[in-house]
Amino acid sequence: MKNILNKIKINSYTYFFIFICLICGYIKNISIIFAICLIHELGHIIITKIFHFEIVKIEILPFGGYTTINKKINSNINHDLLIACGGFISQFILLIFVYLFKNHFNILTYHLIIEYNFILIIFNLLPIIPLDGSRILELLLEKYFSYHKSYHLIIYISLISIILFLFINYHYKLDNYFIITFLIYNTIIYFINYKYMQKRFLLERYLYDLNYQKIDSKTKNIKDLKKNVYHYFKENDHYVSEKNKIKESLYLKGKTIDK
């Protein structure tokens, strides 16, 4: 537990958000929000530990948190989905707990917990990077599309969702500017990191013997590789394994890899 606590970091945006809330006198409100955020992240942590992944960092954001996990990109999609849903599971458990013991809460506190819990659940379900909703949607896309296509689709969906979020919140309060800036920044960073993530995705498939759920022998392009699927490329009258195709692809780009 002490090791986990040492990995908790407070995002710089969060300090600014706390400062604004304290000036405005929302001490109880901010306390409840952060308690819910910690419980949300606890859900991710518990499921992450169940699958024996290493937790690198837990970053507390103004409206949630982000748990960085040391694991392969090519990990089991279903396991990743459970980890992504862990925060919502813990929040629903909190809702049940608060409802069962509502007589022990001040009426205002009770309603604030319920309200903020639902707000954070709905907000984090939005398909905007880096919210859990975008992660869940991207993992669902990876079940049907290549890693390359899923990565780009979630960026487009995130940008469209940000525009819709801007349109709906046309009244522009200070906290809306704050949230929108954060979401745009993370979507841009996600786009910039594509080349690095794609190379890491390919190198994992070349260097490690991963567990695949099925085989595809109709692959035509290196960018068509899917998670949990081992691919073969048909060239003339024979098939080439994806490991050899990846090695060939990286070699042609002037890079050498050794197993």
C-alpha positions as CSV (number, residue, x, y, z in Angstrom):
1,M,0.0,0.0,0.0
2,K,2.9,2.4,0.9
3,N,4.4,1.6,-2.5
4,I,1.1,2.6,-4.2
5,L,0.9,5.9,-2.2
6,N,4.4,6.9,-3.3
7,K,3.3,6.7,-7.0
8,I,0.4,9.1,-6.5
9,K,1.1,12.5,-8.2
10,I,-1.0,15.6,-8.3
11,N,-1.3,17.1,-11.8
12,S,-0.4,20.9,-12.0
13,Y,-3.9,21.6,-13.4
14,T,-5.3,20.1,-10.3
15,Y,-3.5,22.5,-8.0
16,F,-4.9,25.4,-10.0
17,F,-8.4,23.8,-9.8
18,I,-8.1,23.4,-6.0
19,F,-6.9,27.0,-5.6
20,I,-10.0,28.3,-7.5
21,C,-12.4,26.1,-5.5
22,L,-10.9,27.2,-2.2
23,I,-11.1,30.9,-3.2
24,C,-14.8,30.4,-4.1
25,G,-15.5,28.6,-0.8
26,Y,-16.2,25.1,-2.3
27,I,-14.2,23.2,0.3
28,K,-16.8,20.4,0.8
29,N,-17.4,20.1,-2.9
30,I,-13.7,19.7,-3.8
31,S,-13.2,17.2,-0.9
32,I,-16.1,15.0,-2.2
33,I,-14.8,15.2,-5.8
34,F,-11.3,14.1,-4.9
35,A,-12.6,11.3,-2.7
36,I,-14.6,10.0,-5.6
37,C,-11.6,10.4,-7.9
38,L,-9.4,8.3,-5.5
39,I,-12.1,5.6,-5.3
40,H,-12.3,5.6,-9.1
41,E,-8.6,5.1,-9.5
42,L,-8.7,2.4,-6.8
43,G,-10.9,0.4,-9.1
44,H,-8.3,0.6,-11.9
45,I,-5.6,-0.3,-9.4
46,I,-7.3,-3.4,-8.0
47,I,-8.0,-4.9,-11.5
48,T,-4.5,-4.0,-12.7
49,K,-3.1,-5.9,-9.7
50,I,-5.4,-8.9,-10.4
51,F,-3.7,-9.2,-13.9
52,H,-0.3,-8.7,-12.3
53,F,0.7,-5.5,-14.2
54,E,3.0,-3.0,-12.7
55,I,1.6,0.4,-11.8
56,V,4.1,3.2,-12.8
57,K,2.2,6.3,-11.8
58,I,-1.2,7.4,-10.5
59,E,-2.0,11.0,-11.6
60,I,-4.8,12.9,-10.0
61,L,-6.6,15.2,-12.4
62,P,-9.2,17.9,-11.5
63,F,-12.1,15.6,-12.7
64,G,-10.6,12.2,-12.4
65,G,-7.3,10.4,-12.5
66,Y,-5.0,8.6,-14.8
67,T,-3.2,5.4,-13.9
68,T,0.0,4.6,-16.0
69,I,0.6,0.9,-16.3
70,N,3.7,-0.9,-17.4
71,K,2.4,-3.5,-19.9
72,K,2.6,-4.4,-23.5
73,I,0.5,-2.7,-26.1
74,N,-0.3,-6.2,-27.4
75,S,-1.9,-7.3,-24.1
76,N,-5.2,-9.1,-24.0
77,I,-8.0,-6.7,-25.1
78,N,-10.5,-8.2,-22.7
79,H,-8.1,-7.7,-19.8
80,D,-7.5,-4.1,-20.9
81,L,-11.3,-3.5,-21.1
82,L,-11.8,-4.7,-17.5
83,I,-9.0,-2.4,-16.3
84,A,-10.5,0.5,-18.2
85,C,-13.9,-0.2,-16.6
86,G,-12.5,-0.6,-13.1
87,G,-13.1,3.0,-12.2
88,F,-16.7,2.9,-13.1
89,I,-17.2,-0.4,-11.2
90,S,-15.8,1.1,-8.1
91,Q,-18.0,4.2,-8.5
92,F,-21.1,2.1,-8.8
93,I,-20.1,0.2,-5.6
94,L,-19.7,3.6,-3.9
95,L,-23.2,4.6,-5.0
96,I,-24.7,1.4,-3.6
97,F,-22.7,1.9,-0.3
98,V,-23.8,5.5,0.1
99,Y,-27.5,4.6,-0.7
100,L,-27.5,1.8,1.9
101,F,-26.0,4.0,4.6
102,K,-27.6,7.3,3.6
103,N,-29.1,7.8,7.1
104,H,-25.5,8.3,8.3
105,F,-24.8,11.2,5.9
106,N,-25.9,14.8,6.1
107,I,-28.7,15.3,3.5
108,L,-26.6,17.9,1.6
109,T,-23.5,15.7,1.7
110,Y,-25.5,12.7,0.5
111,H,-27.0,14.5,-2.5
112,L,-23.6,16.0,-3.4
113,I,-21.9,12.5,-3.4
114,I,-24.7,11.1,-5.6
115,E,-24.6,14.1,-8.0
116,Y,-20.9,14.3,-8.4
117,N,-20.6,10.6,-8.8
118,F,-23.0,10.5,-11.7
119,I,-21.4,13.6,-13.2
120,L,-17.9,12.1,-13.1
121,I,-19.2,8.7,-14.5
122,I,-21.0,10.5,-17.4
123,F,-18.0,12.8,-18.1
124,N,-15.5,10.0,-18.0
125,L,-17.6,8.0,-20.4
126,L,-17.1,10.6,-23.1
127,P,-15.0,9.3,-26.0
128,I,-12.4,12.0,-25.6
129,I,-8.7,11.3,-24.9
130,P,-7.6,10.7,-22.2
131,L,-10.9,9.8,-20.6
132,D,-11.9,6.2,-19.8
133,G,-14.6,6.4,-22.5
134,S,-12.0,6.9,-25.2
135,R,-9.9,4.0,-23.9
136,I,-12.9,1.7,-23.8
137,L,-14.0,2.7,-27.3
138,E,-10.5,2.3,-28.7
139,L,-10.3,-1.2,-27.2
140,L,-13.6,-2.1,-28.8
141,L,-12.4,-0.8,-32.1
142,E,-9.3,-3.0,-31.8
143,K,-11.5,-6.1,-31.8
144,Y,-12.5,-5.3,-35.4
145,F,-9.9,-3.0,-36.9
146,S,-6.1,-2.9,-37.0
147,Y,-4.1,-1.1,-34.3
148,H,-3.2,1.6,-36.9
149,K,-6.8,2.3,-37.9
150,S,-8.2,2.1,-34.3
151,Y,-5.5,4.6,-33.2
152,H,-6.5,7.1,-35.8
153,L,-10.2,6.6,-35.5
154,I,-10.1,7.4,-31.8
155,I,-8.3,10.6,-32.5
156,Y,-11.0,11.7,-35.0
157,I,-13.7,10.7,-32.6
158,S,-12.0,12.6,-29.8
159,L,-11.7,15.8,-31.9
160,I,-15.4,15.5,-33.0
161,S,-16.5,14.9,-29.4
162,I,-14.5,18.0,-28.2
163,I,-16.3,20.1,-30.8
164,L,-19.6,18.8,-29.6
165,F,-18.6,19.4,-26.0
166,L,-17.7,23.0,-26.9
167,F,-21.1,23.5,-28.7
168,I,-23.1,22.1,-25.8
169,N,-21.2,24.2,-23.2
170,Y,-21.6,27.4,-25.2
171,H,-22.0,29.4,-22.0
172,Y,-18.3,29.0,-21.3
173,K,-17.6,29.1,-17.6
174,L,-14.0,29.2,-16.4
175,D,-14.0,25.5,-15.5
176,N,-15.2,24.7,-19.1
177,Y,-12.2,26.5,-20.6
178,F,-10.0,24.7,-18.1
179,I,-11.4,21.2,-19.0
180,I,-11.5,21.8,-22.8
181,T,-7.8,23.0,-22.8
182,F,-6.8,19.9,-21.0
183,L,-8.7,17.6,-23.4
184,I,-7.3,19.3,-26.5
185,Y,-3.8,19.1,-25.2
186,N,-4.0,15.4,-24.5
187,T,-5.6,14.6,-27.9
188,I,-2.7,16.5,-29.6
189,I,-0.1,14.6,-27.6
190,Y,-1.8,11.3,-28.4
191,F,-1.6,12.2,-32.1
192,I,2.1,13.2,-31.9
193,N,3.0,9.9,-30.2
194,Y,1.5,7.8,-33.0
195,K,4.8,6.9,-34.7
196,Y,6.4,5.9,-31.5
197,M,3.4,3.8,-30.5
198,Q,3.2,2.1,-33.9
199,K,6.9,1.1,-33.8
200,R,6.6,-0.2,-30.2
201,F,3.5,-2.2,-31.3
202,L,5.5,-3.8,-34.2
203,L,8.6,-4.4,-32.1
204,E,6.6,-6.2,-29.4
205,R,5.2,-8.5,-32.0
206,Y,8.6,-9.3,-33.4
207,L,10.5,-9.7,-30.1
208,Y,8.0,-11.6,-28.0
209,D,6.0,-14.8,-28.3
210,L,2.6,-13.4,-27.6
211,N,-0.7,-15.2,-27.0
212,Y,-2.9,-14.9,-30.1
213,Q,-6.6,-15.8,-30.3
214,K,-6.7,-16.5,-34.0
215,I,-4.7,-16.5,-37.3
216,D,-5.3,-14.3,-40.4
217,S,-3.7,-15.4,-43.7
218,K,-5.2,-12.6,-45.8
219,T,-3.2,-9.6,-44.6
220,K,-1.8,-7.3,-47.3
221,N,-0.2,-4.4,-45.4
222,I,1.9,-4.1,-42.3
223,K,-0.5,-1.5,-41.0
224,D,-3.3,-4.0,-41.1
225,L,-2.0,-5.9,-38.1
226,K,-4.6,-6.5,-35.3
227,K,-4.1,-7.2,-31.7
228,N,-4.7,-10.8,-30.5
229,V,-4.3,-12.0,-34.2
230,Y,-1.2,-13.5,-35.8
231,H,-0.9,-12.6,-39.4
232,Y,0.5,-14.2,-42.5
233,F,1.2,-12.3,-45.8
234,K,0.7,-14.0,-49.1
235,E,3.5,-13.2,-51.6
236,N,3.3,-15.0,-54.9
237,D,2.9,-18.7,-54.1
238,H,4.0,-18.7,-50.5
239,Y,3.2,-17.1,-47.1
240,V,5.4,-14.9,-45.0
241,S,5.0,-14.7,-41.3
242,E,4.4,-11.3,-39.7
243,K,7.7,-11.5,-37.7
244,N,9.6,-11.7,-41.0
245,K,7.4,-9.0,-42.6
246,I,8.1,-6.7,-39.6
247,K,11.8,-7.4,-39.8
248,E,11.8,-6.7,-43.5
249,S,9.8,-3.5,-43.0
250,L,12.1,-2.1,-40.3
251,Y,15.2,-3.1,-42.3
252,L,14.0,-1.3,-45.4
253,K,13.6,1.8,-43.3
254,G,17.2,1.7,-42.3
255,K,16.8,0.1,-38.9
256,T,18.2,-3.1,-37.7
257,I,16.6,-5.3,-35.0
258,D,18.1,-8.2,-33.1
259,K,16.0,-10.8,-31.2
